[in-house]
Amino acid sequence: MADVLSGAPVNVSEELYAELRRHFSEEELIELAADAAQENYRARWNRVFNVGSDELYCVIPTQNIPRR
């Protein structure tokens, strides 16, 4: 859902919504959508004002993550 909400235009398909409803309640989906929208807003705001990274984020290579 986060990927869909960060695109343009934002269109959540019936199929995606049905799959999400299998795993989350309506209240949880509202919270997830709000969180994704807030992060998208913040990221776009940062780009407008060329806010850089504090280097607090790093990508962890997937090959080092143990599988369960």
Contacts in CASP RR format, 6 or more apart in sequence:
PFRMAT RR
TARGET T0000
AUTHOR 0000-0000-0000
METHOD contacts of the structure
MODEL  1
MADVLSGAPVNVSEELYAELRRHFSEEELIELAADAAQENYRARWNRVFN
VGSDELYCVIPTQNIPRR
1 12 0 8 1.000
1 16 0 8 1.000
1 20 0 8 1.000
1 29 0 8 1.000
1 32 0 8 1.000
1 33 0 8 1.000
1 36 0 8 1.000
2 32 0 8 1.000
2 36 0 8 1.000
2 39 0 8 1.000
4 10 0 8 1.000
4 11 0 8 1.000
4 12 0 8 1.000
4 13 0 8 1.000
4 16 0 8 1.000
5 12 0 8 1.000
5 33 0 8 1.000
5 36 0 8 1.000
5 37 0 8 1.000
5 40 0 8 1.000
6 36 0 8 1.000
6 40 0 8 1.000
6 43 0 8 1.000
20 29 0 8 1.000
21 29 0 8 1.000
24 32 0 8 1.000
45 51 0 8 1.000
46 52 0 8 1.000
END
